[in-house]
């Protein structure tokens, strides 16, 4: 895959590659805290992330006019999908 120079991101002078994403494609591997044993890698799929985000928005009554700010650490699942 080609790289995009960071400066181009601000100018909009790049085209993202056309890729197909399936709902069972892997998005991330998040590790458990290991409170009951060694930490374990939990595989998250596209479907997991999308449904979690949609469910949270529905539950909280969030729509496209709302803006959110999180103080959660980005290495944690809550900050990434909620």
N, CA, C and O atoms as a Maestro MAE file, in Angstrom:
{
 s_m_m2io_version
 :::
 2.0.0
}

f_m_ct {
 s_m_title
 :::
 protein
 m_atom[328] {
  # First column is atom index #
  i_m_mmod_type
  r_m_x_coord
  r_m_y_coord
  r_m_z_coord
  i_m_residue_number
  s_m_chain_name
  s_m_pdb_residue_name
  s_m_pdb_atom_name
  i_m_atomic_number
  :::
  1 25 0.849 -1.171 0.000 1 A "UNK " " N  " 7
  2 3 0.000 0.000 0.000 1 A "UNK " " CA " 6
  3 2 0.898 1.239 0.000 1 A "UNK " " C  " 6
  4 15 1.918 1.275 0.687 1 A "UNK " " O  " 8
  5 25 0.516 2.230 -0.761 2 A "UNK " " N  " 7
  6 3 1.260 3.479 -0.796 2 A "UNK " " CA " 6
  7 2 1.030 4.270 0.483 2 A "UNK " " C  " 6
  8 15 0.034 4.078 1.180 2 A "UNK " " O  " 8
  9 25 1.957 5.149 0.774 3 A "UNK " " N  " 7
  10 3 1.804 6.020 1.937 3 A "UNK " " CA " 6
  11 2 1.325 7.392 1.495 3 A "UNK " " C  " 6
  12 15 1.498 7.781 0.340 3 A "UNK " " O  " 8
  13 25 0.727 8.111 2.414 4 A "UNK " " N  " 7
  14 3 0.249 9.475 2.162 4 A "UNK " " CA " 6
  15 2 1.070 10.408 3.031 4 A "UNK " " C  " 6
  16 15 1.081 10.248 4.251 4 A "UNK " " O  " 8
  17 25 1.752 11.370 2.447 5 A "UNK " " N  " 7
  18 3 2.506 12.328 3.266 5 A "UNK " " CA " 6
  19 2 1.571 13.051 4.235 5 A "UNK " " C  " 6
  20 15 0.451 13.418 3.878 5 A "UNK " " O  " 8
  21 25 2.043 13.248 5.453 6 A "UNK " " N  " 7
  22 3 1.224 13.878 6.484 6 A "UNK " " CA " 6
  23 2 0.702 15.245 6.036 6 A "UNK " " C  " 6
  24 15 -0.446 15.592 6.311 6 A "UNK " " O  " 8
  25 25 1.544 16.019 5.347 7 A "UNK " " N  " 7
  26 3 1.133 17.359 4.910 7 A "UNK " " CA " 6
  27 2 -0.040 17.311 3.928 7 A "UNK " " C  " 6
  28 15 -0.838 18.246 3.869 7 A "UNK " " O  " 8
  29 25 -0.147 16.222 3.158 8 A "UNK " " N  " 7
  30 3 -1.254 16.089 2.209 8 A "UNK " " CA " 6
  31 2 -2.601 15.916 2.899 8 A "UNK " " C  " 6
  32 15 -3.642 16.225 2.319 8 A "UNK " " O  " 8
  33 25 -2.587 15.426 4.128 9 A "UNK " " N  " 7
  34 3 -3.840 15.233 4.848 9 A "UNK " " CA " 6
  35 2 -4.584 16.541 5.065 9 A "UNK " " C  " 6
  36 15 -5.814 16.559 5.112 9 A "UNK " " O  " 8
  37 25 -3.849 17.627 5.196 10 A "UNK " " N  " 7
  38 3 -4.465 18.934 5.427 10 A "UNK " " CA " 6
  39 2 -4.913 19.608 4.141 10 A "UNK " " C  " 6
  40 15 -5.736 20.523 4.170 10 A "UNK " " O  " 8
  41 25 -4.380 19.165 3.023 11 A "UNK " " N  " 7
  42 3 -4.699 19.798 1.744 11 A "UNK " " CA " 6
  43 2 -5.780 19.042 0.978 11 A "UNK " " C  " 6
  44 15 -6.334 19.556 0.006 11 A "UNK " " O  " 8
  45 25 -6.073 17.846 1.410 12 A "UNK " " N  " 7
  46 3 -7.082 17.051 0.711 12 A "UNK " " CA " 6
  47 2 -6.638 16.630 -0.678 12 A "UNK " " C  " 6
  48 15 -7.473 16.359 -1.540 12 A "UNK " " O  " 8
  49 25 -5.313 16.573 -0.907 13 A "UNK " " N  " 7
  50 3 -4.794 16.261 -2.241 13 A "UNK " " CA " 6
  51 2 -4.425 14.792 -2.375 13 A "UNK " " C  " 6
  52 15 -3.437 14.452 -3.025 13 A "UNK " " O  " 8
  53 25 -5.201 13.940 -1.773 14 A "UNK " " N  " 7
  54 3 -4.928 12.510 -1.848 14 A "UNK " " CA " 6
  55 2 -6.241 11.767 -2.045 14 A "UNK " " C  " 6
  56 15 -7.320 12.293 -1.771 14 A "UNK " " O  " 8
  57 25 -6.128 10.558 -2.517 15 A "UNK " " N  " 7
  58 3 -7.307 9.716 -2.684 15 A "UNK " " CA " 6
  59 2 -7.079 8.441 -1.889 15 A "UNK " " C  " 6
  60 15 -6.069 7.760 -2.066 15 A "UNK " " O  " 8
  61 25 -8.003 8.130 -1.030 16 A "UNK " " N  " 7
  62 3 -7.903 6.895 -0.270 16 A "UNK " " CA " 6
  63 2 -8.109 5.706 -1.199 16 A "UNK " " C  " 6
  64 15 -8.900 5.783 -2.139 16 A "UNK " " O  " 8
  65 25 -7.412 4.621 -0.946 17 A "UNK " " N  " 7
  66 3 -7.583 3.446 -1.816 17 A "UNK " " CA " 6
  67 2 -8.975 2.850 -1.650 17 A "UNK " " C  " 6
  68 15 -9.548 2.867 -0.560 17 A "UNK " " O  " 8
  69 25 -9.503 2.327 -2.739 18 A "UNK " " N  " 7
  70 3 -10.787 1.630 -2.692 18 A "UNK " " CA " 6
  71 2 -10.547 0.221 -2.152 18 A "UNK " " C  " 6
  72 15 -9.840 -0.580 -2.763 18 A "UNK " " O  " 8
  73 25 -11.139 -0.061 -1.017 19 A "UNK " " N  " 7
  74 3 -11.013 -1.386 -0.429 19 A "UNK " " CA " 6
  75 2 -12.388 -1.873 -0.016 19 A "UNK " " C  " 6
  76 15 -13.282 -1.081 0.283 19 A "UNK " " O  " 8
  77 25 -12.542 -3.163 -0.005 20 A "UNK " " N  " 7
  78 3 -13.786 -3.755 0.466 20 A "UNK " " CA " 6
  79 2 -13.572 -4.247 1.886 20 A "UNK " " C  " 6
  80 15 -12.564 -4.883 2.194 20 A "UNK " " O  " 8
  81 25 -14.526 -3.946 2.737 21 A "UNK " " N  " 7
  82 3 -14.450 -4.353 4.133 21 A "UNK " " CA " 6
  83 2 -15.662 -5.222 4.434 21 A "UNK " " C  " 6
  84 15 -16.804 -4.815 4.222 21 A "UNK " " O  " 8
  85 25 -15.398 -6.416 4.929 22 A "UNK " " N  " 7
  86 3 -16.476 -7.327 5.303 22 A "UNK " " CA " 6
  87 2 -16.747 -7.218 6.795 22 A "UNK " " C  " 6
  88 15 -15.854 -6.864 7.565 22 A "UNK " " O  " 8
  89 25 -17.961 -7.518 7.202 23 A "UNK " " N  " 7
  90 3 -18.329 -7.355 8.612 23 A "UNK " " CA " 6
  91 2 -17.546 -8.280 9.536 23 A "UNK " " C  " 6
  92 15 -17.454 -8.012 10.734 23 A "UNK " " O  " 8
  93 25 -16.987 -9.348 9.015 24 A "UNK " " N  " 7
  94 3 -16.207 -10.239 9.875 24 A "UNK " " CA " 6
  95 2 -14.696 -9.990 9.772 24 A "UNK " " C  " 6
  96 15 -13.906 -10.772 10.302 24 A "UNK " " O  " 8
  97 25 -14.288 -8.904 9.093 25 A "UNK " " N  " 7
  98 3 -12.870 -8.532 9.045 25 A "UNK " " CA " 6
  99 2 -12.409 -8.051 10.409 25 A "UNK " " C  " 6
  100 15 -13.153 -7.380 11.124 25 A "UNK " " O  " 8
  101 25 -11.194 -8.391 10.760 26 A "UNK " " N  " 7
  102 3 -10.621 -8.007 12.045 26 A "UNK " " CA " 6
  103 2 -10.289 -6.521 12.058 26 A "UNK " " C  " 6
  104 15 -9.683 -6.007 11.118 26 A "UNK " " O  " 8
  105 25 -10.690 -5.827 13.132 27 A "UNK " " N  " 7
  106 3 -10.397 -4.409 13.321 27 A "UNK " " CA " 6
  107 2 -9.250 -4.234 14.304 27 A "UNK " " C  " 6
  108 15 -8.320 -3.466 14.056 27 A "UNK " " O  " 8
  109 25 -9.321 -4.940 15.405 28 A "UNK " " N  " 7
  110 3 -8.338 -4.749 16.467 28 A "UNK " " CA " 6
  111 2 -8.273 -5.983 17.351 28 A "UNK " " C  " 6
  112 15 -9.192 -6.801 17.387 28 A "UNK " " O  " 8
  113 25 -7.163 -6.088 18.059 29 A "UNK " " N  " 7
  114 3 -7.030 -7.087 19.113 29 A "UNK " " CA " 6
  115 2 -6.803 -6.305 20.402 29 A "UNK " " C  " 6
  116 15 -5.753 -5.692 20.595 29 A "UNK " " O  " 8
  117 25 -7.797 -6.336 21.276 30 A "UNK " " N  " 7
  118 3 -7.696 -5.644 22.559 30 A "UNK " " CA " 6
  119 2 -7.407 -6.677 23.634 30 A "UNK " " C  " 6
  120 15 -7.944 -7.785 23.606 30 A "UNK " " O  " 8
  121 25 -6.570 -6.315 24.567 31 A "UNK " " N  " 7
  122 3 -6.159 -7.260 25.599 31 A "UNK " " CA " 6
  123 2 -6.916 -7.029 26.899 31 A "UNK " " C  " 6
  124 15 -7.097 -5.893 27.337 31 A "UNK " " O  " 8
  125 25 -7.351 -8.120 27.502 32 A "UNK " " N  " 7
  126 3 -8.047 -8.056 28.782 32 A "UNK " " CA " 6
  127 2 -7.061 -7.638 29.869 32 A "UNK " " C  " 6
  128 15 -5.849 -7.639 29.655 32 A "UNK " " O  " 8
  129 25 -7.582 -7.288 31.015 33 A "UNK " " N  " 7
  130 3 -6.726 -6.815 32.105 33 A "UNK " " CA " 6
  131 2 -5.965 -7.934 32.795 33 A "UNK " " C  " 6
  132 15 -4.976 -7.675 33.481 33 A "UNK " " O  " 8
  133 25 -6.402 -9.155 32.627 34 A "UNK " " N  " 7
  134 3 -5.712 -10.265 33.255 34 A "UNK " " CA " 6
  135 2 -6.005 -10.397 34.740 34 A "UNK " " C  " 6
  136 15 -5.178 -10.927 35.482 34 A "UNK " " O  " 8
  137 25 -7.163 -9.927 35.191 35 A "UNK " " N  " 7
  138 3 -7.484 -9.996 36.618 35 A "UNK " " CA " 6
  139 2 -7.704 -11.421 37.099 35 A "UNK " " C  " 6
  140 15 -7.496 -11.708 38.278 35 A "UNK " " O  " 8
  141 25 -8.124 -12.327 36.208 36 A "UNK " " N  " 7
  142 3 -8.353 -13.719 36.629 36 A "UNK " " CA " 6
  143 2 -7.331 -14.673 36.022 36 A "UNK " " C  " 6
  144 15 -7.478 -15.890 36.133 36 A "UNK " " O  " 8
  145 25 -6.318 -14.142 35.395 37 A "UNK " " N  " 7
  146 3 -5.288 -14.956 34.754 37 A "UNK " " CA " 6
  147 2 -4.485 -14.079 33.816 37 A "UNK " " C  " 6
  148 15 -4.581 -12.854 33.880 37 A "UNK " " O  " 8
  149 25 -3.703 -14.680 32.957 38 A "UNK " " N  " 7
  150 3 -2.921 -13.880 32.011 38 A "UNK " " CA " 6
  151 2 -3.833 -13.076 31.079 38 A "UNK " " C  " 6
  152 15 -4.922 -13.539 30.741 38 A "UNK " " O  " 8
  153 25 -3.407 -11.884 30.660 39 A "UNK " " N  " 7
  154 3 -4.200 -11.118 29.690 39 A "UNK " " CA " 6
  155 2 -4.422 -11.938 28.412 39 A "UNK " " C  " 6
  156 15 -3.557 -12.705 27.990 39 A "UNK " " O  " 8
  157 25 -5.585 -11.756 27.821 40 A "UNK " " N  " 7
  158 3 -5.937 -12.484 26.606 40 A "UNK " " CA " 6
  159 2 -6.293 -11.488 25.504 40 A "UNK " " C  " 6
  160 15 -6.919 -10.460 25.763 40 A "UNK " " O  " 8
  161 25 -5.893 -11.799 24.287 41 A "UNK " " N  " 7
  162 3 -6.254 -10.959 23.151 41 A "UNK " " CA " 6
  163 2 -7.665 -11.259 22.694 41 A "UNK " " C  " 6
  164 15 -7.992 -12.406 22.390 41 A "UNK " " O  " 8
  165 25 -8.505 -10.233 22.643 42 A "UNK " " N  " 7
  166 3 -9.889 -10.373 22.190 42 A "UNK " " CA " 6
  167 2 -9.977 -9.763 20.798 42 A "UNK " " C  " 6
  168 15 -9.690 -8.580 20.613 42 A "UNK " " O  " 8
  169 25 -10.376 -10.573 19.820 43 A "UNK " " N  " 7
  170 3 -10.452 -10.098 18.442 43 A "UNK " " CA " 6
  171 2 -11.781 -9.394 18.200 43 A "UNK " " C  " 6
  172 15 -12.852 -9.958 18.427 43 A "UNK " " O  " 8
  173 25 -11.690 -8.150 17.733 44 A "UNK " " N  " 7
  174 3 -12.876 -7.361 17.414 44 A "UNK " " CA " 6
  175 2 -13.031 -7.275 15.909 44 A "UNK " " C  " 6
  176 15 -12.067 -7.008 15.191 44 A "UNK " " O  " 8
  177 25 -14.241 -7.499 15.437 45 A "UNK " " N  " 7
  178 3 -14.527 -7.425 14.007 45 A "UNK " " CA " 6
  179 2 -15.166 -6.075 13.669 45 A "UNK " " C  " 6
  180 15 -15.555 -5.315 14.556 45 A "UNK " " O  " 8
  181 25 -15.262 -5.800 12.375 46 A "UNK " " N  " 7
  182 3 -15.950 -4.584 11.916 46 A "UNK " " CA " 6
  183 2 -17.373 -4.538 12.483 46 A "UNK " " C  " 6
  184 15 -17.836 -3.496 12.946 46 A "UNK " " O  " 8
  185 25 -18.051 -5.680 12.437 47 A "UNK " " N  " 7
  186 3 -19.435 -5.744 12.920 47 A "UNK " " CA " 6
  187 2 -19.521 -5.409 14.400 47 A "UNK " " C  " 6
  188 15 -20.441 -4.708 14.822 47 A "UNK " " O  " 8
  189 25 -18.569 -5.903 15.201 48 A "UNK " " N  " 7
  190 3 -18.548 -5.611 16.633 48 A "UNK " " CA " 6
  191 2 -18.467 -4.117 16.892 48 A "UNK " " C  " 6
  192 15 -19.228 -3.573 17.692 48 A "UNK " " O  " 8
  193 25 -17.538 -3.455 16.208 49 A "UNK " " N  " 7
  194 3 -17.327 -2.027 16.432 49 A "UNK " " CA " 6
  195 2 -18.530 -1.210 15.956 49 A "UNK " " C  " 6
  196 15 -18.977 -0.298 16.652 49 A "UNK " " O  " 8
  197 25 -19.050 -1.534 14.775 50 A "UNK " " N  " 7
  198 3 -20.191 -0.785 14.237 50 A "UNK " " CA " 6
  199 2 -21.423 -0.952 15.124 50 A "UNK " " C  " 6
  200 15 -22.076 0.036 15.460 50 A "UNK " " O  " 8
  201 25 -21.747 -2.180 15.505 51 A "UNK " " N  " 7
  202 3 -22.938 -2.407 16.336 51 A "UNK " " CA " 6
  203 2 -22.797 -1.778 17.724 51 A "UNK " " C  " 6
  204 15 -23.769 -1.268 18.281 51 A "UNK " " O  " 8
  205 25 -21.587 -1.816 18.277 52 A "UNK " " N  " 7
  206 3 -21.370 -1.190 19.581 52 A "UNK " " CA " 6
  207 2 -21.577 0.321 19.493 52 A "UNK " " C  " 6
  208 15 -22.231 0.910 20.353 52 A "UNK " " O  " 8
  209 25 -21.026 0.942 18.464 53 A "UNK " " N  " 7
  210 3 -21.214 2.383 18.273 53 A "UNK " " CA " 6
  211 2 -22.667 2.754 18.036 53 A "UNK " " C  " 6
  212 15 -23.173 3.705 18.630 53 A "UNK " " O  " 8
  213 25 -23.338 2.007 17.170 54 A "UNK " " N  " 7
  214 3 -24.752 2.281 16.892 54 A "UNK " " CA " 6
  215 2 -25.614 2.078 18.135 54 A "UNK " " C  " 6
  216 15 -26.503 2.881 18.420 54 A "UNK " " O  " 8
  217 25 -25.349 1.005 18.869 55 A "UNK " " N  " 7
  218 3 -26.116 0.736 20.083 55 A "UNK " " CA " 6
  219 2 -25.919 1.812 21.136 55 A "UNK " " C  " 6
  220 15 -26.871 2.213 21.805 55 A "UNK " " O  " 8
  221 25 -24.693 2.278 21.283 56 A "UNK " " N  " 7
  222 3 -24.411 3.338 22.253 56 A "UNK " " CA " 6
  223 2 -25.118 4.626 21.863 56 A "UNK " " C  " 6
  224 15 -25.710 5.292 22.713 56 A "UNK " " O  " 8
  225 25 -25.062 4.981 20.588 57 A "UNK " " N  " 7
  226 3 -25.735 6.197 20.119 57 A "UNK " " CA " 6
  227 2 -27.243 6.105 20.345 57 A "UNK " " C  " 6
  228 15 -27.870 7.075 20.772 57 A "UNK " " O  " 8
  229 25 -27.813 4.962 20.065 58 A "UNK " " N  " 7
  230 3 -29.251 4.756 20.272 58 A "UNK " " CA " 6
  231 2 -29.598 4.859 21.754 58 A "UNK " " C  " 6
  232 15 -30.549 5.543 22.132 58 A "UNK " " O  " 8
  233 25 -28.823 4.180 22.584 59 A "UNK " " N  " 7
  234 3 -29.066 4.167 24.025 59 A "UNK " " CA " 6
  235 2 -28.950 5.560 24.634 59 A "UNK " " C  " 6
  236 15 -29.726 5.919 25.519 59 A "UNK " " O  " 8
  237 25 -27.986 6.342 24.164 60 A "UNK " " N  " 7
  238 3 -27.752 7.675 24.723 60 A "UNK " " CA " 6
  239 2 -28.550 8.767 24.012 60 A "UNK " " C  " 6
  240 15 -28.554 9.913 24.461 60 A "UNK " " O  " 8
  241 25 -29.219 8.436 22.919 61 A "UNK " " N  " 7
  242 3 -29.981 9.437 22.174 61 A "UNK " " CA " 6
  243 2 -29.079 10.397 21.410 61 A "UNK " " C  " 6
  244 15 -29.431 11.562 21.225 61 A "UNK " " O  " 8
  245 25 -27.924 9.922 20.967 62 A "UNK " " N  " 7
  246 3 -26.967 10.761 20.246 62 A "UNK " " CA " 6
  247 2 -27.316 10.760 18.767 62 A "UNK " " C  " 6
  248 15 -27.652 9.720 18.200 62 A "UNK " " O  " 8
  249 25 -27.234 11.942 18.140 63 A "UNK " " N  " 7
  250 3 -27.406 12.003 16.693 63 A "UNK " " CA " 6
  251 2 -26.271 12.808 16.072 63 A "UNK " " C  " 6
  252 15 -25.336 13.204 16.769 63 A "UNK " " O  " 8
  253 25 -26.346 13.050 14.782 64 A "UNK " " N  " 7
  254 3 -25.243 13.690 14.055 64 A "UNK " " CA " 6
  255 2 -25.009 15.142 14.474 64 A "UNK " " C  " 6
  256 15 -23.984 15.722 14.115 64 A "UNK " " O  " 8
  257 25 -25.923 15.731 15.215 65 A "UNK " " N  " 7
  258 3 -25.742 17.103 15.686 65 A "UNK " " CA " 6
  259 2 -24.973 17.178 17.003 65 A "UNK " " C  " 6
  260 15 -24.557 18.262 17.412 65 A "UNK " " O  " 8
  261 25 -24.783 16.057 17.664 66 A "UNK " " N  " 7
  262 3 -24.097 16.023 18.954 66 A "UNK " " CA " 6
  263 2 -22.590 15.902 18.774 66 A "UNK " " C  " 6
  264 15 -22.110 15.376 17.770 66 A "UNK " " O  " 8
  265 25 -21.859 16.392 19.756 67 A "UNK " " N  " 7
  266 3 -20.403 16.250 19.818 67 A "UNK " " CA " 6
  267 2 -20.061 15.661 21.175 67 A "UNK " " C  " 6
  268 15 -20.676 16.011 22.182 67 A "UNK " " O  " 8
  269 25 -19.088 14.774 21.203 68 A "UNK " " N  " 7
  270 3 -18.710 14.112 22.442 68 A "UNK " " CA " 6
  271 2 -17.244 14.364 22.742 68 A "UNK " " C  " 6
  272 15 -16.429 14.528 21.834 68 A "UNK " " O  " 8
  273 25 -16.923 14.391 24.006 69 A "UNK " " N  " 7
  274 3 -15.549 14.506 24.466 69 A "UNK " " CA " 6
  275 2 -15.316 13.385 25.454 69 A "UNK " " C  " 6
  276 15 -16.128 13.168 26.353 69 A "UNK " " O  " 8
  277 25 -14.221 12.676 25.298 70 A "UNK " " N  " 7
  278 3 -13.907 11.612 26.239 70 A "UNK " " CA " 6
  279 2 -12.593 11.894 26.939 70 A "UNK " " C  " 6
  280 15 -11.651 12.418 26.346 70 A "UNK " " O  " 8
  281 25 -12.551 11.543 28.189 71 A "UNK " " N  " 7
  282 3 -11.303 11.648 28.944 71 A "UNK " " CA " 6
  283 2 -10.743 10.254 29.207 71 A "UNK " " C  " 6
  284 15 -9.804 10.087 29.986 71 A "UNK " " O  " 8
  285 25 -11.327 9.261 28.552 72 A "UNK " " N  " 7
  286 3 -10.881 7.882 28.730 72 A "UNK " " CA " 6
  287 2 -9.594 7.638 27.949 72 A "UNK " " C  " 6
  288 15 -9.386 8.256 26.905 72 A "UNK " " O  " 8
  289 25 -8.736 6.758 28.429 73 A "UNK " " N  " 7
  290 3 -7.506 6.452 27.697 73 A "UNK " " CA " 6
  291 2 -7.816 5.688 26.410 73 A "UNK " " C  " 6
  292 15 -8.655 4.787 26.407 73 A "UNK " " O  " 8
  293 25 -7.140 6.048 25.324 74 A "UNK " " N  " 7
  294 3 -7.448 5.456 24.025 74 A "UNK " " CA " 6
  295 2 -7.026 4.001 23.891 74 A "UNK " " C  " 6
  296 15 -7.392 3.345 22.915 74 A "UNK " " O  " 8
  297 25 -6.260 3.478 24.854 75 A "UNK " " N  " 7
  298 3 -5.917 2.061 24.801 75 A "UNK " " CA " 6
  299 2 -7.049 1.198 25.339 75 A "UNK " " C  " 6
  300 15 -6.972 -0.029 25.270 75 A "UNK " " O  " 8
  301 25 -8.095 1.812 25.871 76 A "UNK " " N  " 7
  302 3 -9.208 1.068 26.458 76 A "UNK " " CA " 6
  303 2 -10.368 0.991 25.470 76 A "UNK " " C  " 6
  304 15 -10.594 1.924 24.700 76 A "UNK " " O  " 8
  305 25 -11.093 -0.107 25.493 77 A "UNK " " N  " 7
  306 3 -12.207 -0.319 24.570 77 A "UNK " " CA " 6
  307 2 -13.265 0.778 24.666 77 A "UNK " " C  " 6
  308 15 -13.810 1.189 23.641 77 A "UNK " " O  " 8
  309 25 -13.564 1.252 25.851 78 A "UNK " " N  " 7
  310 3 -14.614 2.261 26.006 78 A "UNK " " CA " 6
  311 2 -14.327 3.523 25.194 78 A "UNK " " C  " 6
  312 15 -15.223 4.056 24.539 78 A "UNK " " O  " 8
  313 25 -13.100 3.996 25.234 79 A "UNK " " N  " 7
  314 3 -12.755 5.208 24.497 79 A "UNK " " CA " 6
  315 2 -12.798 4.970 22.993 79 A "UNK " " C  " 6
  316 15 -13.090 5.893 22.233 79 A "UNK " " O  " 8
  317 25 -12.515 3.767 22.558 80 A "UNK " " N  " 7
  318 3 -12.468 3.480 21.129 80 A "UNK " " CA " 6
  319 2 -13.835 3.325 20.484 80 A "UNK " " C  " 6
  320 15 -14.012 3.692 19.323 80 A "UNK " " O  " 8
  321 25 -14.803 2.789 21.213 81 A "UNK " " N  " 7
  322 3 -16.101 2.530 20.568 81 A "UNK " " CA " 6
  323 2 -17.273 3.292 21.175 81 A "UNK " " C  " 6
  324 15 -18.319 3.407 20.537 81 A "UNK " " O  " 8
  325 25 -17.131 3.801 22.357 82 A "UNK " " N  " 7
  326 3 -18.226 4.554 22.955 82 A "UNK " " CA " 6
  327 2 -17.953 6.010 22.783 82 A "UNK " " C  " 6
  328 15 -18.749 6.843 23.214 82 A "UNK " " O  " 8
  :::
 }
 m_bond[327] {
  # First column is bond index #
  i_m_from
  i_m_to
  i_m_order
  :::
  1 1 2 1
  2 2 3 1
  3 3 4 2
  4 3 5 1
  5 5 6 1
  6 6 7 1
  7 7 8 2
  8 7 9 1
  9 9 10 1
  10 10 11 1
  11 11 12 2
  12 11 13 1
  13 13 14 1
  14 14 15 1
  15 15 16 2
  16 15 17 1
  17 17 18 1
  18 18 19 1
  19 19 20 2
  20 19 21 1
  21 21 22 1
  22 22 23 1
  23 23 24 2
  24 23 25 1
  25 25 26 1
  26 26 27 1
  27 27 28 2
  28 27 29 1
  29 29 30 1
  30 30 31 1
  31 31 32 2
  32 31 33 1
  33 33 34 1
  34 34 35 1
  35 35 36 2
  36 35 37 1
  37 37 38 1
  38 38 39 1
  39 39 40 2
  40 39 41 1
  41 41 42 1
  42 42 43 1
  43 43 44 2
  44 43 45 1
  45 45 46 1
  46 46 47 1
  47 47 48 2
  48 47 49 1
  49 49 50 1
  50 50 51 1
  51 51 52 2
  52 51 53 1
  53 53 54 1
  54 54 55 1
  55 55 56 2
  56 55 57 1
  57 57 58 1
  58 58 59 1
  59 59 60 2
  60 59 61 1
  61 61 62 1
  62 62 63 1
  63 63 64 2
  64 63 65 1
  65 65 66 1
  66 66 67 1
  67 67 68 2
  68 67 69 1
  69 69 70 1
  70 70 71 1
  71 71 72 2
  72 71 73 1
  73 73 74 1
  74 74 75 1
  75 75 76 2
  76 75 77 1
  77 77 78 1
  78 78 79 1
  79 79 80 2
  80 79 81 1
  81 81 82 1
  82 82 83 1
  83 83 84 2
  84 83 85 1
  85 85 86 1
  86 86 87 1
  87 87 88 2
  88 87 89 1
  89 89 90 1
  90 90 91 1
  91 91 92 2
  92 91 93 1
  93 93 94 1
  94 94 95 1
  95 95 96 2
  96 95 97 1
  97 97 98 1
  98 98 99 1
  99 99 100 2
  100 99 101 1
  101 101 102 1
  102 102 103 1
  103 103 104 2
  104 103 105 1
  105 105 106 1
  106 106 107 1
  107 107 108 2
  108 107 109 1
  109 109 110 1
  110 110 111 1
  111 111 112 2
  112 111 113 1
  113 113 114 1
  114 114 115 1
  115 115 116 2
  116 115 117 1
  117 117 118 1
  118 118 119 1
  119 119 120 2
  120 119 121 1
  121 121 122 1
  122 122 123 1
  123 123 124 2
  124 123 125 1
  125 125 126 1
  126 126 127 1
  127 127 128 2
  128 127 129 1
  129 129 130 1
  130 130 131 1
  131 131 132 2
  132 131 133 1
  133 133 134 1
  134 134 135 1
  135 135 136 2
  136 135 137 1
  137 137 138 1
  138 138 139 1
  139 139 140 2
  140 139 141 1
  141 141 142 1
  142 142 143 1
  143 143 144 2
  144 143 145 1
  145 145 146 1
  146 146 147 1
  147 147 148 2
  148 147 149 1
  149 149 150 1
  150 150 151 1
  151 151 152 2
  152 151 153 1
  153 153 154 1
  154 154 155 1
  155 155 156 2
  156 155 157 1
  157 157 158 1
  158 158 159 1
  159 159 160 2
  160 159 161 1
  161 161 162 1
  162 162 163 1
  163 163 164 2
  164 163 165 1
  165 165 166 1
  166 166 167 1
  167 167 168 2
  168 167 169 1
  169 169 170 1
  170 170 171 1
  171 171 172 2
  172 171 173 1
  173 173 174 1
  174 174 175 1
  175 175 176 2
  176 175 177 1
  177 177 178 1
  178 178 179 1
  179 179 180 2
  180 179 181 1
  181 181 182 1
  182 182 183 1
  183 183 184 2
  184 183 185 1
  185 185 186 1
  186 186 187 1
  187 187 188 2
  188 187 189 1
  189 189 190 1
  190 190 191 1
  191 191 192 2
  192 191 193 1
  193 193 194 1
  194 194 195 1
  195 195 196 2
  196 195 197 1
  197 197 198 1
  198 198 199 1
  199 199 200 2
  200 199 201 1
  201 201 202 1
  202 202 203 1
  203 203 204 2
  204 203 205 1
  205 205 206 1
  206 206 207 1
  207 207 208 2
  208 207 209 1
  209 209 210 1
  210 210 211 1
  211 211 212 2
  212 211 213 1
  213 213 214 1
  214 214 215 1
  215 215 216 2
  216 215 217 1
  217 217 218 1
  218 218 219 1
  219 219 220 2
  220 219 221 1
  221 221 222 1
  222 222 223 1
  223 223 224 2
  224 223 225 1
  225 225 226 1
  226 226 227 1
  227 227 228 2
  228 227 229 1
  229 229 230 1
  230 230 231 1
  231 231 232 2
  232 231 233 1
  233 233 234 1
  234 234 235 1
  235 235 236 2
  236 235 237 1
  237 237 238 1
  238 238 239 1
  239 239 240 2
  240 239 241 1
  241 241 242 1
  242 242 243 1
  243 243 244 2
  244 243 245 1
  245 245 246 1
  246 246 247 1
  247 247 248 2
  248 247 249 1
  249 249 250 1
  250 250 251 1
  251 251 252 2
  252 251 253 1
  253 253 254 1
  254 254 255 1
  255 255 256 2
  256 255 257 1
  257 257 258 1
  258 258 259 1
  259 259 260 2
  260 259 261 1
  261 261 262 1
  262 262 263 1
  263 263 264 2
  264 263 265 1
  265 265 266 1
  266 266 267 1
  267 267 268 2
  268 267 269 1
  269 269 270 1
  270 270 271 1
  271 271 272 2
  272 271 273 1
  273 273 274 1
  274 274 275 1
  275 275 276 2
  276 275 277 1
  277 277 278 1
  278 278 279 1
  279 279 280 2
  280 279 281 1
  281 281 282 1
  282 282 283 1
  283 283 284 2
  284 283 285 1
  285 285 286 1
  286 286 287 1
  287 287 288 2
  288 287 289 1
  289 289 290 1
  290 290 291 1
  291 291 292 2
  292 291 293 1
  293 293 294 1
  294 294 295 1
  295 295 296 2
  296 295 297 1
  297 297 298 1
  298 298 299 1
  299 299 300 2
  300 299 301 1
  301 301 302 1
  302 302 303 1
  303 303 304 2
  304 303 305 1
  305 305 306 1
  306 306 307 1
  307 307 308 2
  308 307 309 1
  309 309 310 1
  310 310 311 1
  311 311 312 2
  312 311 313 1
  313 313 314 1
  314 314 315 1
  315 315 316 2
  316 315 317 1
  317 317 318 1
  318 318 319 1
  319 319 320 2
  320 319 321 1
  321 321 322 1
  322 322 323 1
  323 323 324 2
  324 323 325 1
  325 325 326 1
  326 326 327 1
  327 327 328 2
  :::
 }
}
